[in-house]
Amino acid sequence: MTTIFALATPPGRGAVAIIRLSGPDTERALEALGAGGLKPRLASLRKLSHEGAILDQALVLRFVAPHSYTGEDAAELHLHGGRAVVEAVSSALLDMGLAPAEPGEFTRRAFQNGRMDLAQAEAVADLVDAETAAQAAQALGQLDGALSQTYAGFRRDLLTALALVEAEIDFPDEDVPDHLARSAGPVLDKLLSDLRAALADADRGRRVREGYRIVLIGETNAGKSALFNALVRREAAIVTPIAGTTRDVLDADLIIGGYAVTLSDTAGLRDSNDPVEAEGVRRARARAQAADLRLRVRAPGDPDGPAAAYVRADDLIVWTKADLGGGVVPSEGFAVSAVTGQGIETLHDVLAERLARDLSGADFPAVTRERHRRRLSEAAEAVDAARVRLIDAPELAGDDLRRAADALSRVTGEIGVEDVLGEVFATFCIGK
């Protein structure tokens, strides 16, 4: 096994830079640097040198397998954060035969050495990328095993049902109850209900992790861009009295109520012979269809237009230009003014309440990535097929249940992981 190293702190000038090492030659590398014989898990100040040249005075930590992040012999070099120091130490480690770590290689080794399962490894990447309290809380829950425990529960029910089916198949002449396989029916009914409920809730984990998508949709000159600027609190979009000013989708990332949100301003919906504007309208329609929430933006007195076709029952109506009057605003929706700020804070609070309603839940989400949703869907299809075959073809039902168990196991990496390791660890940063 190659011993690897990587900078675990952001590159560039800083007070401290940490280089991590992991692998069987860790102690040899420390000795070569002049930091050998350290007590495990005790920080020690050492002068690091290579070929007679002093590299740095550093705080060094040594970890002995299996009591390290990776489960291997490992170490951390807490250096002064200048580029020259980091480059000098890195060059020395290369001279000793250590290899630069690939993205996610430390966490991959932790998984391979049984320090965490695959779902927990994904949580490490999510925690590093977390920008909101909700994202961090979800990642910490997954790292603590909440997602793994959910899938372990599904697999226990599967194995219970599979044991009943296999007993009837493998011991037909033994003293076992008649139609034993049929008794697995209630177990599978409950399991199928749980899997379908988890799939129905799949978007919640994705929305927390990737961001909740809110799209402003409306006709030309409805005030979408002015509202967009008011919500993001900066002049991000161009605002003019000319209809069709916005030609493309403009996105802004913000935090509302502790949740990550991607807010999108779109072109006004109308028929146009201008190919550029027509493409903008097409993109606006596509973005509206894919959104988690649409804000139907209207100006008082304007007739209903093509944007109405994209509004769903749970969307919000926002009436703009409240400072200009312009007619009575219907009772539904919210009246706002991007000029005076009227109603903007109220709308912000309503959006925060909607996010809390849509994204919070009593149970940990069973899906936080598309990979999980695919496996959960495969398992549900296999359990459904097994339920149908249970009475007349229990041997085929057993095959379906094994297929379901395989799909669920691939989420945590208990079996069949080689084909998914690349997908999981490709998004990691160097040093993790």
RODO-2510 file (C-alpha; in nm, 4 decimals, decimal comma):
residues 432
     n   res          X          Y          Z
     1     m     0,0000     0,0000     0,0000
     2     t     0,1417     0,3366    -0,1031
     3     t     0,1833     0,6041     0,1622
     4     i     0,0088     0,9221     0,0544
     5     f     0,0187     1,2865     0,1580
     6     a    -0,1786     1,6015     0,0804
     7     l    -0,2332     1,9566     0,1943
     8     a    -0,5488     1,9471     0,4072
     9     t    -0,5914     2,3246     0,4366
    10     p    -0,6674     2,5738     0,1568
    11     p    -0,3639     2,6599    -0,0562
    12     g    -0,2129     3,0065    -0,0301
    13     r    -0,0829     3,2298     0,2449
    14     g    -0,2118     3,1572     0,5952
    15     a    -0,1145     3,1199     0,9575
    16     v    -0,1110     2,7399     0,9518
    17     a    -0,0935     2,4793     0,6761
    18     i    -0,1625     2,1130     0,7554
    19     i    -0,0164     1,8276     0,5531
    20     r    -0,1684     1,4854     0,6187
    21     l     0,0120     1,1540     0,5706
    22     s    -0,1352     0,8050     0,5675
    23     g     0,0096     0,4632     0,4959
    24     p     0,2666     0,2082     0,6121
    25     d     0,5683     0,4376     0,5596
    26     t     0,4332     0,7211     0,7732
    27     e     0,6695     0,6567     1,0654
    28     r     0,9656     0,6224     0,8288
    29     a     0,8799     0,9598     0,6742
    30     l     0,8534     1,1227     1,0163
    31     e     1,1925     0,9829     1,1166
    32     a     1,3473     1,1141     0,7949
    33     l     1,2072     1,4594     0,8709
    34     g     1,3481     1,4490     1,2241
    35     a     1,0178     1,3803     1,3987
    36     g     1,0418     1,0101     1,4751
    37     g     0,9441     0,8316     1,7943
    38     l     0,6482     1,0505     1,8820
    39     k     0,3856     0,9354     2,1290
    40     p     0,0577     0,8597     1,9473
    41     r    -0,2132     1,1289     1,9557
    42     l     0,0117     1,3756     2,1424
    43     a     0,1104     1,6987     1,9678
    44     s     0,4864     1,7575     1,9692
    45     l     0,6957     2,0515     1,8481
    46     r     0,9723     1,9401     1,6129
    47     k     1,2232     2,0960     1,3726
    48     l     1,1662     1,9353     1,0348
    49     s     1,4646     1,8937     0,8059
    50     h     1,5615     1,7197     0,4838
    51     e     1,9126     1,6563     0,3511
    52     g     2,0609     1,8897     0,6116
    53     a     1,8268     2,1831     0,5426
    54     i     1,5777     2,3053     0,8029
    55     l     1,2296     2,3091     0,6525
    56     d     1,0165     2,4401     0,9397
    57     q     0,9454     2,4232     1,3102
    58     a     0,6143     2,2392     1,3187
    59     l     0,3617     2,0791     1,5465
    60     v     0,3445     1,7089     1,4602
    61     l     0,0722     1,4576     1,5443
    62     r     0,1129     1,0816     1,4964
    63     f    -0,1715     0,8286     1,4804
    64     v    -0,1185     0,4525     1,4971
    65     a    -0,3419     0,2110     1,3054
    66     p    -0,6264     0,1431     1,3428
    67     h    -0,6871     0,4544     1,5556
    68     s    -0,6747     0,7140     1,2789
    69     y    -0,9112     0,8692     1,0277
    70     t    -0,8045     0,6247     0,7572
    71     g    -0,7465     0,3255     0,9858
    72     e    -0,3791     0,3271     0,8807
    73     d    -0,0666     0,4738     1,0371
    74     a    -0,1112     0,8458     0,9828
    75     a     0,0297     1,1831     1,0782
    76     e    -0,0391     1,5553     1,0541
    77     l     0,2264     1,8222     1,0057
    78     h     0,1027     2,1615     1,1297
    79     l     0,3331     2,3959     0,9402
    80     h     0,3654     2,7706     0,9091
    81     g     0,1340     2,8632     0,6242
    82     g     0,3701     3,0138     0,3682
    83     r     0,3899     2,8640     0,0199
    84     a     0,7651     2,8117     0,0442
    85     v     0,7332     2,5989     0,3579
    86     v     0,4531     2,3846     0,2137
    87     e     0,6381     2,3328    -0,1136
    88     a     0,9633     2,2439     0,0637
    89     v     0,7973     1,9833     0,2879
    90     s     0,5974     1,8430    -0,0049
    91     s     0,9150     1,8093    -0,2135
    92     a     1,0861     1,6282     0,0739
    93     l     0,7981     1,3814     0,1027
    94     l     0,8109     1,3176    -0,2726
    95     d     1,1843     1,2501    -0,2460
    96     m     1,1074     0,9887     0,0217
    97     g     0,8775     0,8030    -0,2173
    98     l     0,5408     0,9183    -0,0832
    99     a     0,2676     0,9824    -0,3385
   100     p     0,0335     1,2830    -0,3634
   101     a    -0,3187     1,1809    -0,2646
   102     e    -0,5982     1,1699    -0,5188
   103     p    -0,9265     1,3530    -0,4474
   104     g    -1,1075     1,1725    -0,1657
   105     e    -0,8311     0,9152    -0,1189
   106     f    -0,8065     0,9588     0,2585
   107     t    -1,1797     0,9017     0,3005
   108     r    -1,1741     0,6178     0,0482
   109     r    -0,9110     0,4421     0,2591
   110     a    -1,1219     0,5056     0,5685
   111     f    -1,4095     0,3288     0,3943
   112     q    -1,1945     0,0419     0,2713
   113     n    -1,0517    -0,0067     0,6206
   114     g    -1,3970    -0,0190     0,7803
   115     r    -1,3817     0,3185     0,9535
   116     m    -1,7068     0,4274     0,7864
   117     d    -1,9558     0,3014     0,5313
   118     l    -2,0168     0,4520     0,1878
   119     a    -2,3074     0,6729     0,2969
   120     q    -2,0953     0,8158     0,5779
   121     a    -1,8110     0,8783     0,3336
   122     e    -2,0472     1,0810     0,1161
   123     a    -2,1475     1,2769     0,4258
   124     v    -1,7856     1,3837     0,4737
   125     a    -1,7894     1,5497     0,1304
   126     d    -2,1286     1,7086     0,2025
   127     l    -2,0026     1,8454     0,5339
   128     v    -1,6980     2,0008     0,3666
   129     d    -1,9254     2,1643     0,1071
   130     a    -2,1962     2,2740     0,3543
   131     e    -2,2752     2,6445     0,3414
   132     t    -2,5871     2,6541     0,5576
   133     a    -2,6839     2,5247     0,8994
   134     a    -2,9385     2,2901     0,7404
   135     q    -2,6802     2,1407     0,5036
   136     a    -2,4343     2,0907     0,7890
   137     a    -2,7001     1,9329     1,0114
   138     q    -2,8043     1,6899     0,7369
   139     a    -2,4429     1,5955     0,6627
   140     l    -2,3648     1,5466     1,0331
   141     g    -2,6693     1,3247     1,0745
   142     q    -2,5615     1,1130     0,7796
   143     l    -2,2038     1,0978     0,9099
   144     d    -2,3410     0,9842     1,2457
   145     g    -2,5105     0,6919     1,0708
   146     a    -2,8724     0,8096     1,0430
   147     l    -2,8978     0,7229     0,6727
   148     s    -2,7165     0,3926     0,7219
   149     q    -2,9529     0,2973     1,0045
   150     t    -3,2543     0,3677     0,7820
   151     y    -3,1248     0,1349     0,5104
   152     a    -3,0241    -0,1252     0,7677
   153     g    -3,3870    -0,1295     0,8836
   154     f    -3,5071    -0,1841     0,5284
   155     r    -3,2603    -0,4701     0,4842
   156     r    -3,3648    -0,6366     0,8116
   157     d    -3,7247    -0,6513     0,6895
   158     l    -3,6035    -0,7893     0,3570
   159     l    -3,3995    -1,0600     0,5231
   160     t    -3,6941    -1,1564     0,7451
   161     a    -3,9136    -1,2029     0,4385
   162     l    -3,6371    -1,3779     0,2466
   163     a    -3,5821    -1,6252     0,5315
   164     l    -3,9493    -1,7257     0,5208
   165     v    -3,9398    -1,7689     0,1429
   166     e    -3,6131    -1,9644     0,1458
   167     a    -3,7381    -2,1960     0,4212
   168     e    -4,0253    -2,3134     0,2047
   169     i    -3,8004    -2,3529    -0,1020
   170     d    -3,5043    -2,5248     0,0628
   171     f    -3,6887    -2,7523     0,3065
   172     p    -4,0011    -2,8729     0,1275
   173     d    -3,9961    -3,2118     0,3029
   174     e    -3,9184    -3,0848     0,6507
   175     d    -4,1644    -3,0105     0,9298
   176     v    -4,2334    -2,6481     0,8375
   177     p    -4,5751    -2,4779     0,8194
   178     d    -4,7615    -2,4987     0,4885
   179     h    -4,7343    -2,1940     0,2625
   180     l    -4,4639    -2,0451     0,4818
   181     a    -4,3658    -1,8055     0,2035
   182     r    -4,7113    -1,6462     0,2116
   183     s    -4,6498    -1,5334     0,5687
   184     a    -4,3865    -1,2974     0,4284
   185     g    -4,6678    -1,0987     0,2639
   186     p    -4,7423    -0,8603     0,5552
   187     v    -4,3692    -0,7961     0,6050
   188     l    -4,3307    -0,7078     0,2385
   189     d    -4,6431    -0,4910     0,2408
   190     k    -4,5012    -0,2825     0,5235
   191     l    -4,1583    -0,2676     0,3622
   192     l    -4,3011    -0,1616     0,0261
   193     s    -4,5012     0,1109     0,1997
   194     d    -4,1870     0,2356     0,3754
   195     l    -3,9837     0,2340     0,0530
   196     r    -4,2511     0,4242    -0,1376
   197     a    -4,2805     0,6780     0,1443
   198     a    -3,9035     0,7270     0,1333
   199     l    -3,9156     0,7780    -0,2439
   200     a    -4,2003     1,0272    -0,2094
   201     d    -3,9819     1,2199     0,0355
   202     a    -3,6728     1,1939    -0,1864
   203     d    -3,6684     1,5579    -0,2939
   204     r    -3,6351     1,6849     0,0642
   205     g    -3,2782     1,5628     0,1132
   206     r    -3,1800     1,6771    -0,2365
   207     r    -3,3260     2,0230    -0,1808
   208     v    -3,1365     2,0684     0,1454
   209     r    -2,8084     1,9504    -0,0056
   210     e    -2,8236     2,1191    -0,3475
   211     g    -3,0486     2,4152    -0,2721
   212     y    -3,4206     2,4881    -0,3018
   213     r    -3,5085     2,6246    -0,6470
   214     i    -3,7395     2,9278    -0,6580
   215     v    -3,8255     3,0786    -0,9968
   216     l    -3,9885     3,4125    -1,0763
   217     i    -4,2307     3,3599    -1,3630
   218     g    -4,4565     3,6142    -1,5335
   219     e    -4,5296     3,8211    -1,8405
   220     t    -4,3110     4,1062    -1,9677
   221     n    -4,2894     4,4215    -1,7518
   222     a    -4,4497     4,2453    -1,4543
   223     g    -4,1653     4,3578    -1,2282
   224     k    -3,9767     4,0285    -1,1983
   225     s    -3,6261     4,1727    -1,2248
   226     a    -3,6984     4,4519    -0,9753
   227     l    -3,8380     4,1939    -0,7320
   228     f    -3,5343     3,9728    -0,7943
   229     n    -3,3004     4,2601    -0,7029
   230     a    -3,5034     4,3367    -0,3901
   231     l    -3,4879     3,9760    -0,2694
   232     v    -3,1134     3,9341    -0,3335
   233     r    -3,0482     4,2870    -0,1973
   234     r    -2,8303     4,4017    -0,4852
   235     e    -2,8664     4,5183    -0,8464
   236     a    -2,8095     4,1797    -1,0017
   237     a    -3,0589     4,2142    -1,2872
   238     i    -3,1010     4,5000    -1,5347
   239     v    -3,4317     4,6833    -1,4816
   240     t    -3,5800     4,9076    -1,7556
   241     p    -3,9309     5,0050    -1,8694
   242     i    -3,8645     4,8272    -2,2004
   243     a    -4,0563     4,5000    -2,2351
   244     g    -3,8321     4,2002    -2,2914
   245     t    -3,5207     4,3428    -2,1209
   246     t    -3,4450     4,0077    -1,9545
   247     r    -3,3411     3,7591    -2,2215
   248     d    -3,1829     3,4767    -2,0188
   249     v    -3,2164     3,3041    -1,6821
   250     l    -3,0298     3,4873    -1,4072
   251     d    -2,9506     3,2878    -1,0906
   252     a    -2,8516     3,4041    -0,7452
   253     d    -2,7606     3,1868    -0,4480
   254     l    -2,8860     3,3042    -0,1115
   255     i    -2,9824     3,1744     0,2305
   256     i    -3,3399     3,2043     0,3554
   257     g    -3,4346     3,0741     0,6973
   258     g    -3,1084     2,8786     0,7218
   259     y    -3,1654     2,6948     0,3916
   260     a    -2,9730     2,7287     0,0647
   261     v    -3,1864     2,8758    -0,2143
   262     t    -3,1251     2,9333    -0,5839
   263     l    -3,3478     3,2221    -0,6949
   264     s    -3,3972     3,2613    -1,0703
   265     d    -3,5141     3,5628    -1,2696
   266     t    -3,6525     3,4684    -1,6106
   267     a    -3,7583     3,6291    -1,9369
   268     g    -4,1152     3,7569    -1,9586
   269     l    -4,3463     3,5057    -2,1247
   270     r    -4,4844     3,6195    -2,4599
   271     d    -4,4731     3,5171    -2,8251
   272     s    -4,1777     3,6747    -3,0046
   273     n    -4,0250     3,6666    -3,3498
   274     d    -3,6897     3,7660    -3,2045
   275     p    -3,4893     3,4395    -3,1897
   276     v    -3,2900     3,5563    -2,8864
   277     e    -3,5982     3,6487    -2,6861
   278     a    -3,7764     3,3313    -2,7996
   279     e    -3,4881     3,1224    -2,6633
   280     g    -3,5069     3,3156    -2,3362
   281     v    -3,8788     3,2409    -2,3117
   282     r    -3,8123     2,8714    -2,3770
   283     r    -3,5547     2,8641    -2,0979
   284     a    -3,7942     3,0447    -1,8653
   285     r    -4,0630     2,7843    -1,9244
   286     a    -3,8185     2,4959    -1,8701
   287     r    -3,6858     2,6496    -1,5485
   288     a    -4,0390     2,7088    -1,4183
   289     q    -4,1336     2,3459    -1,4781
   290     a    -3,8258     2,2194    -1,2884
   291     a    -3,8595     2,4598    -0,9934
   292     d    -3,9476     2,3588    -0,6387
   293     l    -4,1547     2,6771    -0,6015
   294     r    -4,2751     2,9354    -0,8531
   295     l    -4,3481     3,2975    -0,7672
   296     r    -4,6123     3,4103    -1,0169
   297     v    -4,5259     3,7773    -1,0577
   298     r    -4,8069     4,0085    -1,1709
   299     a    -4,8653     4,3810    -1,1902
   300     p    -5,2112     4,5040    -1,0717
   301     g    -5,4510     4,5504    -1,3591
   302     d    -5,2599     4,3254    -1,5999
   303     p    -5,4738     4,0523    -1,7612
   304     d    -5,3945     3,6891    -1,6974
   305     g    -5,1333     3,5686    -1,9454
   306     p    -4,9324     3,2623    -2,0513
   307     a    -4,7512     3,2392    -1,7153
   308     a    -5,0749     3,1128    -1,5589
   309     a    -5,0210     2,7765    -1,7296
   310     y    -4,7111     2,7115    -1,5179
   311     v    -4,8584     2,7952    -1,1790
   312     r    -4,9372     2,5038    -0,9488
   313     a    -5,1748     2,4950    -0,6569
   314     d    -4,9064     2,5452    -0,3939
   315     d    -4,7211     2,8293    -0,5702
   316     l    -4,7289     3,1926    -0,4557
   317     i    -4,8700     3,4969    -0,6350
   318     v    -4,6794     3,8221    -0,5924
   319     w    -4,8374     4,1516    -0,6984
   320     t    -4,5720     4,4111    -0,7774
   321     k    -4,5635     4,7915    -0,8114
   322     a    -4,7764     4,8446    -0,5023
   323     d    -4,6349     5,1980    -0,4761
   324     l    -4,8012     5,2931    -0,8081
   325     g    -5,1518     5,1853    -0,7165
   326     g    -5,2946     5,0744    -1,0476
   327     g    -5,6058     4,8985    -0,9321
   328     v    -5,7247     4,6741    -0,6548
   329     v    -5,5003     4,3795    -0,5732
   330     p    -5,7004     4,0578    -0,5350
   331     s    -5,7098     3,8981    -0,1901
   332     e    -5,4787     3,6082    -0,2837
   333     g    -5,1064     3,6678    -0,2949
   334     f    -4,8762     3,9384    -0,1624
   335     a    -4,8485     4,3038    -0,2593
   336     v    -4,4908     4,4331    -0,2797
   337     s    -4,2962     4,7313    -0,4043
   338     a    -3,9339     4,6998    -0,5055
   339     v    -3,9091     5,0808    -0,4924
   340     t    -4,0321     5,1421    -0,1374
   341     g    -3,9630     4,7956     0,0022
   342     q    -4,3280     4,7446     0,0943
   343     g    -4,4075     4,3783     0,1527
   344     i    -4,0522     4,2519     0,0756
   345     e    -3,9780     4,1447     0,4342
   346     t    -4,3212     3,9842     0,4622
   347     l    -4,2548     3,7877     0,1426
   348     h    -3,9120     3,6894     0,2767
   349     d    -4,0722     3,5579     0,5971
   350     v    -4,3338     3,3639     0,3995
   351     l    -4,0583     3,2028     0,1916
   352     a    -3,8711     3,1076     0,5103
   353     e    -4,1872     2,9418     0,6461
   354     r    -4,2358     2,7544     0,3179
   355     l    -3,8774     2,6277     0,3235
   356     a    -3,9131     2,5086     0,6826
   357     r    -4,2366     2,3304     0,5916
   358     d    -4,0958     2,1630     0,2803
   359     l    -3,7481     2,0769     0,4031
   360     s    -3,7766     1,9942     0,7713
   361     g    -3,9125     1,6611     0,8881
   362     a    -3,9337     1,4349     1,1886
   363     d    -3,7356     1,1586     1,0166
   364     f    -3,3938     1,1758     0,8536
   365     p    -3,4371     1,1748     0,4734
   366     a    -3,3661     0,8376     0,3147
   367     v    -3,2329     1,0091     0,0031
   368     t    -2,9686     1,2823    -0,0054
   369     r    -2,8212     1,2028    -0,3487
   370     e    -2,9493     1,0823    -0,6842
   371     r    -2,7502     0,7604    -0,6349
   372     h    -2,9596     0,6809    -0,3279
   373     r    -3,2868     0,7503    -0,5111
   374     r    -3,1935     0,5117    -0,7938
   375     r    -3,1081     0,2297    -0,5527
   376     l    -3,4208     0,2880    -0,3479
   377     s    -3,6319     0,2792    -0,6644
   378     e    -3,4674    -0,0481    -0,7729
   379     a    -3,5391    -0,1997    -0,4328
   380     a    -3,9034    -0,0906    -0,4368
   381     e    -3,9573    -0,2379    -0,7852
   382     a    -3,7994    -0,5672    -0,6796
   383     v    -4,0080    -0,5905    -0,3598
   384     d    -4,3241    -0,5142    -0,5569
   385     a    -4,2382    -0,7926    -0,8022
   386     a    -4,1692    -1,0333    -0,5146
   387     r    -4,5056    -0,9532    -0,3561
   388     v    -4,6851    -1,0515    -0,6775
   389     r    -4,4916    -1,3791    -0,7152
   390     l    -4,5052    -1,4805    -0,3520
   391     i    -4,8016    -1,7182    -0,3773
   392     d    -4,7391    -1,8962    -0,7080
   393     a    -4,3612    -1,8718    -0,7566
   394     p    -4,1806    -1,8296    -0,4243
   395     e    -3,8461    -1,9213    -0,5829
   396     l    -3,8781    -1,6223    -0,8184
   397     a    -3,9878    -1,4053    -0,5276
   398     g    -3,6678    -1,5041    -0,3505
   399     d    -3,4635    -1,3829    -0,6482
   400     d    -3,6498    -1,0512    -0,6416
   401     l    -3,5819    -1,0077    -0,2703
   402     r    -3,2121    -1,0771    -0,3155
   403     r    -3,2080    -0,8156    -0,5898
   404     a    -3,3727    -0,5675    -0,3548
   405     a    -3,1219    -0,6430    -0,0792
   406     d    -2,8361    -0,5918    -0,3248
   407     a    -2,9739    -0,2503    -0,4279
   408     l    -3,0037    -0,1320    -0,0678
   409     s    -2,6586    -0,2633     0,0238
   410     r    -2,5009    -0,0574    -0,2513
   411     v    -2,6020     0,2626    -0,0726
   412     t    -2,3838     0,1852     0,2283
   413     g    -2,1277    -0,0174     0,0316
   414     e    -2,1763    -0,3501     0,2084
   415     i    -2,1520    -0,5402    -0,1212
   416     g    -2,0790    -0,4651    -0,4845
   417     v    -1,9035    -0,1356    -0,4248
   418     e    -1,6260    -0,1240    -0,6835
   419     d    -1,8516     0,0122    -0,9564
   420     v    -1,9689     0,3031    -0,7394
   421     l    -1,6451     0,4065    -0,5667
   422     g    -1,5393     0,6295    -0,8529
   423     e    -1,8767     0,8014    -0,8600
   424     v    -1,8692     0,8680    -0,4866
   425     f    -1,5122     0,9902    -0,4397
   426     a    -1,4664     1,1847    -0,7649
   427     t    -1,6226     1,4966    -0,6110
   428     f    -1,3970     1,5045    -0,3029
   429     c    -1,1281     1,7666    -0,2501
   430     i    -0,7603     1,6816    -0,2217
   431     g    -0,6690     1,6066     0,1409
   432     k    -1,0023     1,4397     0,2211
***
